Amino acid sequence: ARGSLIECATIANGCSKVGAVGINCTPPRFIHGLILSIRKVTDKPILIYPNSGERYDAEKKEWVESTGVSDGDFVSYVNEWCKDGAVLIGGCCRTTPNTIKAISRSLNQRHSSLHLPVA
């Protein structure tokens, strides 16, 4: 699957009408490696919209409760994703408004800490 992601990102990189390359609805634990893979083939902005990490049962057609990460655990990845090169971060399936608020708080803290004057 990673090979097809690289192929897709390479094609997107060569298209002037594509403004960014992204990953959506993927468990948080996979995002770090996927960002690093994409960065090898594009200089376009990278956006990510992971899901909560919960498992989807295709036979029952429902999400399996409590198989994902908490909002706190989800947000603990945000700094890593930024360091990896993600510039737009959101949430897909099974994330909530609270997840997005937590991402926003984390990004605001990161942004303000990057611009503190040196004493």
Secondary structure as a PSIPRED ss2 file (coil, helix, strand):
# PSIPRED VFORMAT (PSIPRED V4.0)

   1 A C   1.000  0.000  0.000
   2 R H   0.000  1.000  0.000
   3 G H   0.000  1.000  0.000
   4 S H   0.000  1.000  0.000
   5 L H   0.000  1.000  0.000
   6 I H   0.000  1.000  0.000
   7 E H   0.000  1.000  0.000
   8 C H   0.000  1.000  0.000
   9 A H   0.000  1.000  0.000
  10 T H   0.000  1.000  0.000
  11 I H   0.000  1.000  0.000
  12 A H   0.000  1.000  0.000
  13 N H   0.000  1.000  0.000
  14 G C   1.000  0.000  0.000
  15 C C   1.000  0.000  0.000
  16 S C   1.000  0.000  0.000
  17 K C   1.000  0.000  0.000
  18 V C   1.000  0.000  0.000
  19 G C   1.000  0.000  0.000
  20 A C   1.000  0.000  0.000
  21 V E   0.000  0.000  1.000
  22 G E   0.000  0.000  1.000
  23 I E   0.000  0.000  1.000
  24 N E   0.000  0.000  1.000
  25 C C   1.000  0.000  0.000
  26 T C   1.000  0.000  0.000
  27 P C   1.000  0.000  0.000
  28 P H   0.000  1.000  0.000
  29 R H   0.000  1.000  0.000
  30 F H   0.000  1.000  0.000
  31 I H   0.000  1.000  0.000
  32 H H   0.000  1.000  0.000
  33 G H   0.000  1.000  0.000
  34 L H   0.000  1.000  0.000
  35 I H   0.000  1.000  0.000
  36 L H   0.000  1.000  0.000
  37 S H   0.000  1.000  0.000
  38 I H   0.000  1.000  0.000
  39 R H   0.000  1.000  0.000
  40 K C   1.000  0.000  0.000
  41 V C   1.000  0.000  0.000
  42 T C   1.000  0.000  0.000
  43 D C   1.000  0.000  0.000
  44 K C   1.000  0.000  0.000
  45 P C   1.000  0.000  0.000
  46 I E   0.000  0.000  1.000
  47 L E   0.000  0.000  1.000
  48 I E   0.000  0.000  1.000
  49 Y E   0.000  0.000  1.000
  50 P C   1.000  0.000  0.000
  51 N C   1.000  0.000  0.000
  52 S C   1.000  0.000  0.000
  53 G C   1.000  0.000  0.000
  54 E C   1.000  0.000  0.000
  55 R E   0.000  0.000  1.000
  56 Y E   0.000  0.000  1.000
  57 D E   0.000  0.000  1.000
  58 A C   1.000  0.000  0.000
  59 E C   1.000  0.000  0.000
  60 K C   1.000  0.000  0.000
  61 K C   1.000  0.000  0.000
  62 E E   0.000  0.000  1.000
  63 W E   0.000  0.000  1.000
  64 V E   0.000  0.000  1.000
  65 E C   1.000  0.000  0.000
  66 S C   1.000  0.000  0.000
  67 T C   1.000  0.000  0.000
  68 G C   1.000  0.000  0.000
  69 V C   1.000  0.000  0.000
  70 S C   1.000  0.000  0.000
  71 D H   0.000  1.000  0.000
  72 G H   0.000  1.000  0.000
  73 D H   0.000  1.000  0.000
  74 F H   0.000  1.000  0.000
  75 V H   0.000  1.000  0.000
  76 S H   0.000  1.000  0.000
  77 Y C   1.000  0.000  0.000
  78 V H   0.000  1.000  0.000
  79 N H   0.000  1.000  0.000
  80 E H   0.000  1.000  0.000
  81 W H   0.000  1.000  0.000
  82 C H   0.000  1.000  0.000
  83 K H   0.000  1.000  0.000
  84 D H   0.000  1.000  0.000
  85 G C   1.000  0.000  0.000
  86 A E   0.000  0.000  1.000
  87 V E   0.000  0.000  1.000
  88 L E   0.000  0.000  1.000
  89 I E   0.000  0.000  1.000
  90 G C   1.000  0.000  0.000
  91 G C   1.000  0.000  0.000
  92 C C   1.000  0.000  0.000
  93 C C   1.000  0.000  0.000
  94 R C   1.000  0.000  0.000
  95 T C   1.000  0.000  0.000
  96 T C   1.000  0.000  0.000
  97 P H   0.000  1.000  0.000
  98 N H   0.000  1.000  0.000
  99 T H   0.000  1.000  0.000
 100 I H   0.000  1.000  0.000
 101 K H   0.000  1.000  0.000
 102 A H   0.000  1.000  0.000
 103 I H   0.000  1.000  0.000
 104 S H   0.000  1.000  0.000
 105 R H   0.000  1.000  0.000
 106 S H   0.000  1.000  0.000
 107 L H   0.000  1.000  0.000
 108 N H   0.000  1.000  0.000
 109 Q H   0.000  1.000  0.000
 110 R H   0.000  1.000  0.000
 111 H H   0.000  1.000  0.000
 112 S H   0.000  1.000  0.000
 113 S H   0.000  1.000  0.000
 114 L H   0.000  1.000  0.000
 115 H C   1.000  0.000  0.000
 116 L C   1.000  0.000  0.000
 117 P C   1.000  0.000  0.000
 118 V C   1.000  0.000  0.000
 119 A C   1.000  0.000  0.000
